[in-house]
Amino acid sequence: MKKIFLLGSLNADLTIRAPYLPQAGETLKGSDFMLTAGGKGANQAYACANLGGRVRMAGCVGNDPFGDMLLKSLQGVGADVSCVRRTARNTGVAVITVVDGDNRIILDEGANGEVTVSDAEALLSDAQAGDIFMTQLENPLPVVKAALALAKEKGLFTLFNPAPAKEAARVCVKYADLITPNETELRILSGKEGIEEGCAELLNMGAGAVLATLGKDGSFCYGKTGAEKIAIVDAGKAVDTTAAGDTYCGALAVKLAEGASVAEAARFASLCSGITVTRRGAQVSIPTRAEAEEMRKTLSRRGI
């Protein structure tokens, strides 16, 4: 198996359920408050490790209890956090409101804004051609771009999850061997409304292939040799979508590291994210490899 190198964010997630989003000046009674380890980068690293991948992560946390919690969570599943740096700035925090299974997030980037090109260089210092590099957009854009360029230069397979999307991130597209936008991110980056049209535009911009995630409609794999629709996996009632996309990306990286095709990896990623949405929280909702394999067998017995 190839190694996975990940540059990304680490956040403490403060999650609460609500019957609806409150209006200005309104105080609303919520329920089921949770404090959990999160952040797109950390979630994806956790998913990689929990699903059997060998992953090393770079990023920044503060010298505070939230930072301790985040490092402990990743170490608990075997992720290498030797390149996660402590800073004087507070650990990133995400305040998440869950309404009818969907989440709304307010983010204070905190220490995530302190990540530098030097952090990326340290992370990739012993990476080998053919290894996997994965990153997102919760760290400074110039650093993300430089990290992708460096990974590409060293011959790694670059996996770019452009979330949260911004038009300025178009400069990163040409460095991505595989880019994984959702529908909104695809529209922002490509400037196109249609799914296939948007995917084609990202290829025109230099991406090697596109794997667009479409929520309940599954995902759409689009490359130079053709396109394929990947169905969603119904593993049970959806209760919280908080880490679904991150589970998808982590599972994708693991299967690619094992030598699977993009389409094969996407099917495994759909299975894993289908399990995640049936559970509350971020990292605590991500399945193990054994759970994913057991669900695969269960669905197979049902003819799914």
C-alpha positions in Angstrom: 0.0 0.0 0.0 1.2 3.5 -0.8 1.5 6.1 1.9 -1.0 9.0 2.2 0.3 12.5 3.0 -2.3 15.0 4.1 -2.2 18.8 4.6 -5.3 20.1 6.3 -7.3 21.7 9.1 -8.0 20.5 12.6 -11.0 21.9 14.5 -12.9 21.3 17.6 -16.6 20.7 16.6 -19.3 22.1 18.8 -22.5 20.5 17.5 -26.1 21.0 18.6 -29.5 19.9 17.2 -32.2 22.4 16.5 -35.8 22.2 15.1 -35.0 25.1 12.7 -32.5 27.9 12.3 -33.3 30.8 14.7 -34.2 34.3 13.4 -32.2 37.4 14.3 -32.6 38.0 18.1 -34.3 34.7 18.7 -33.2 32.3 21.4 -34.0 28.7 20.4 -33.9 25.6 22.6 -31.6 23.0 21.1 -30.6 19.5 22.2 -28.0 16.7 22.1 -24.9 19.0 22.4 -21.6 17.3 21.5 -17.9 18.4 21.6 -15.9 16.3 19.2 -12.7 16.3 17.2 -13.2 17.6 13.6 -11.9 19.8 10.8 -11.9 18.7 7.2 -8.2 17.7 7.2 -8.3 15.9 10.5 -11.5 14.1 9.6 -10.0 12.9 6.4 -6.8 11.8 8.1 -8.9 10.0 10.7 -11.0 8.3 8.0 -7.8 7.2 6.2 -6.3 5.6 9.4 -9.6 4.1 10.6 -10.1 2.5 7.2 -6.7 0.9 7.1 -4.5 3.5 5.4 -1.1 4.7 6.4 -1.5 8.5 6.8 0.7 11.3 8.0 -0.9 14.7 8.6 0.5 18.2 8.7 -1.4 21.2 10.1 -1.5 23.4 13.2 -3.3 23.4 16.5 -3.1 25.7 19.5 -1.6 25.1 22.9 -5.0 24.5 24.5 -7.2 21.6 25.5 -8.9 21.5 22.1 -5.5 20.9 20.5 -4.8 18.1 22.9 -8.2 16.5 22.1 -7.5 16.6 18.3 -4.1 15.1 18.5 -5.2 12.4 20.9 -8.1 11.5 18.6 -5.9 11.0 15.5 -3.2 9.2 17.5 -5.9 6.8 18.8 -6.5 5.4 15.3 -2.8 5.3 14.3 -2.5 8.5 12.2 1.0 10.0 12.2 0.7 13.6 13.6 4.4 14.3 13.8 4.0 17.1 11.3 1.1 18.8 13.2 2.6 22.0 14.8 1.5 23.8 17.9 1.0 27.6 17.7 0.2 30.5 20.0 -3.1 31.0 18.2 -6.2 29.2 19.4 -7.2 25.8 17.9 -9.7 26.1 15.1 -13.4 25.8 16.2 -16.5 24.9 14.2 -20.0 25.6 15.6 -22.4 23.2 13.9 -26.2 23.4 14.0 -27.9 20.3 12.7 -31.5 20.7 11.4 -33.3 17.6 10.0 -30.0 15.8 9.5 -28.3 18.6 7.5 -25.7 20.8 9.0 -24.9 24.5 9.0 -21.4 25.5 10.1 -19.7 28.7 11.4 -15.9 28.4 11.5 -13.1 30.2 13.4 -10.0 29.1 11.5 -7.7 29.8 14.5 -4.4 27.9 14.2 -5.3 26.6 10.8 -4.4 30.0 9.4 -0.8 29.6 10.6 0.0 26.6 8.3 3.0 27.5 6.1 4.8 26.2 3.0 7.5 24.9 5.4 4.9 22.6 7.0 4.1 21.2 3.6 7.8 20.7 2.8 8.3 18.9 6.1 5.3 16.7 5.5 6.5 15.6 2.0 10.2 15.4 2.8 10.4 11.6 2.4 7.3 11.1 0.2 7.9 8.9 -2.9 6.5 9.0 -6.4 3.2 7.2 -6.5 2.2 8.0 -2.9 -1.0 9.9 -2.3 -1.2 13.6 -1.4 -4.5 15.1 -0.2 -5.5 18.6 0.8 -8.5 20.9 1.1 -9.2 24.7 1.5 -9.4 25.3 5.2 -5.8 26.5 5.3 -4.3 29.6 3.5 -4.8 29.3 -0.3 -1.2 30.1 -1.2 0.0 27.3 1.0 -2.5 24.8 -0.4 -1.4 25.7 -4.0 2.3 25.4 -3.1 1.7 22.0 -1.4 -0.2 20.7 -4.4 2.6 21.9 -6.8 5.3 20.4 -4.6 3.5 17.0 -4.4 2.9 17.0 -8.2 6.6 17.8 -8.8 7.6 14.9 -6.5 5.4 12.5 -8.5 2.7 11.9 -5.9 -0.9 11.4 -7.0 -2.6 14.6 -5.9 -6.2 14.4 -4.5 -7.8 17.9 -4.1 -11.0 18.3 -2.1 -11.9 22.0 -2.9 -13.9 22.7 0.2 -15.0 25.2 1.2 -15.0 26.4 -2.4 -13.8 29.9 -3.5 -13.2 31.2 -7.0 -9.6 32.0 -6.2 -8.9 28.3 -5.8 -9.2 27.9 -9.5 -5.4 28.3 -9.5 -5.1 24.9 -7.8 -7.1 22.9 -10.3 -4.2 22.3 -12.7 -2.2 20.5 -9.9 -5.0 18.0 -9.2 -4.8 14.5 -10.5 -8.2 14.0 -9.0 -10.5 16.8 -7.8 -13.6 16.0 -5.7 -16.1 19.0 -5.6 -19.7 18.8 -4.5 -22.3 20.5 -6.8 -21.8 23.9 -5.3 -18.0 23.7 -5.4 -18.1 22.4 -9.0 -20.2 25.4 -10.1 -18.0 27.9 -8.3 -14.7 26.5 -9.7 -15.9 25.8 -13.2 -18.3 28.7 -13.7 -20.7 26.2 -15.3 -24.2 25.2 -14.2 -24.5 21.6 -15.5 -22.7 18.7 -13.8 -21.1 17.2 -16.9 -20.3 20.6 -18.4 -18.7 21.7 -15.1 -16.6 18.5 -15.0 -15.4 19.0 -18.6 -14.4 22.6 -17.7 -12.3 21.4 -14.8 -10.5 19.0 -17.1 -9.9 21.9 -19.5 -8.4 23.8 -16.6 -5.9 21.0 -16.1 -7.4 18.5 -13.7 -6.6 14.9 -14.4 -10.1 13.6 -13.5 -13.2 14.8 -11.6 -15.2 13.0 -9.0 -18.3 15.2 -8.3 -20.2 14.3 -5.2 -24.0 14.8 -5.7 -25.5 14.0 -2.3 -28.5 11.7 -2.6 -27.8 11.3 -6.3 -24.4 9.6 -5.6 -21.3 10.8 -7.5 -20.2 11.3 -11.0 -16.8 10.2 -12.2 -15.5 12.1 -15.2 -12.2 11.6 -16.9 -10.5 11.8 -20.3 -11.6 8.3 -21.2 -15.3 8.6 -20.2 -17.8 9.1 -17.4 -19.5 6.9 -14.9 -22.3 7.5 -12.4 -21.7 6.0 -8.9 -24.9 5.2 -6.9 -25.3 6.3 -3.3 -25.2 3.5 -0.7 -28.2 3.4 1.7 -26.8 2.1 4.9 -29.7 3.3 7.0 -31.5 6.5 8.1 -29.4 9.6 7.7 -29.2 11.6 11.0 -26.1 13.8 10.5 -24.1 14.7 7.4 -21.3 16.4 9.2 -18.4 14.2 8.2 -19.9 12.4 5.2 -17.8 14.3 2.6 -14.6 13.8 4.7 -15.3 10.1 5.1 -15.8 9.9 1.3 -12.4 11.6 0.6 -10.5 9.5 3.2 -12.0 6.2 1.9 -11.2 7.3 -1.6 -7.5 7.9 -0.7 -7.2 4.6 1.0 -8.5 2.6 -2.0 -6.4 4.6 -4.4 -3.4 3.8 -2.2 -4.3 0.1 -2.4 -4.2 0.4 -6.2 -7.9 0.6 -7.0 -9.3 2.6 -10.0 -11.0 5.9 -9.3 -14.4 4.3 -10.0 -13.7 1.3 -7.7 -12.5 3.7 -5.0 -15.6 5.9 -5.4 -17.9 2.9 -4.8 -16.0 2.1 -1.6 -16.2 5.8 -0.6 -19.9 5.8 -1.1 -20.3 2.8 1.2 -18.3 4.4 3.9 -20.0 7.8 3.8 -23.3 6.0 3.7 -22.5 4.5 7.1 -21.2 7.9 8.4 -24.5 9.7 7.9 -26.3 7.2 10.1 -24.3 8.4 13.1 -23.9 11.7 14.9 -20.7 13.7 15.1 -17.6 14.1 13.0 -14.8 11.6 13.6 -16.8 9.5 16.0 -19.2 8.7 13.1 -16.5 7.4 10.7 -16.6 3.6 10.3 -13.7 1.2 10.7 -12.6 -1.0 7.8 -14.2 -4.0 9.5 -17.5 -2.1 9.8 -17.3 -1.1 6.1 -16.6 -4.7 5.0 -19.4 -6.0 7.2 -21.9 -3.5 5.7 -20.7 -4.5 2.2 -21.5 -8.1 2.9 -24.9 -7.2 4.4 -25.9 -5.2 1.4 -24.6 -8.0 -0.9 -26.8 -10.5 0.9 -29.7 -8.2 0.2 -28.9 -8.0 -3.4 -27.9 -4.3 -3.2 
